[in-house]
Amino acid sequence: MDTGNAPKLVTSGVIASELNVPLHRVLRVLRTRPSITPTAYAGNVRLYRREAIARVRHELTAIDARRCRQAEAATDV
């Protein structure tokens, strides 16, 4: 059985570990962004393609940038 062509799927925990962020932040992004969908399920566990790591990283960076801008605007008042 050749599994060399099988896609590498990751869980939300693996995404959080690779991005070095708390799991709850990754879960929130995955829950609120319909463009990031699971590729497969293993029981109740959602599995994502490795490309999801980059998409979650992008979303977390955007969230942090918005928070930073809001904090700067609040201090400028």
N, C-alpha and C positions, 0 to 999 in steps of 0.2 A: 504494500500500500504506500503510494507516494504522496506525502503531505507537503512536498516542497512548494506546490502552487497554492496551497491553502492560504487565505488571507489571515493576517495577524489581527485578531480582535482584542480589544481591551475593555476593561470595566471602568466605571466611574472612579473607583479607588485607584486604579493604575494611572488614570489621567491626573488625579489630584497629586499622586506621588511624583509623577514626572514633572508636573508644573510647580511642585513644592508649595501648594496652597491647601488650605483646609478643605476637607471633603464637602462640607456644607455649601461652600461657594461653587464648586463644580456641579453639585446636584441642582443648585438654584439655576445656573446657566442652562443645564440640560433640560430642566423642567420648563423654562420660560422661553426658550429659543426653538421654535418649531422647525427651523432649518437644520438643526442638529438632531438627527433621528437615529435610533439604534438600528444596527444592521441585522442583528440576530438576538435571540433570547436563549438562555440556558436556565430553564426553570423560570424563576422570577428575576433573574439577573439580566440586565440589558447589556448587550455587547456592542461596541462601537468600532468603526475602522480607525486606524491610527491617525488618519487625517483629522479626526475629531479633536485630537490634542491641539493642533494648531488653531482650529476654530474656537475652541474653548479659551485658549490663550488670548486670542484676539478679543473675544468678548470681555474677558476679565480686564484686559488692558484698557478697553474702552470704558468700562465701568469705573476703573480707578482714575482715568483721565477726567471723566465727568465729575467725580467726587472732588478732585483737586481743583477744578475750575469753580465749582460751587463754593468750596472753602475759601478760595481767593476772592471771589465776589462778595462773600459775607464779611471778610475782613476789610474790604475796600470801602464799605459803607460808612 
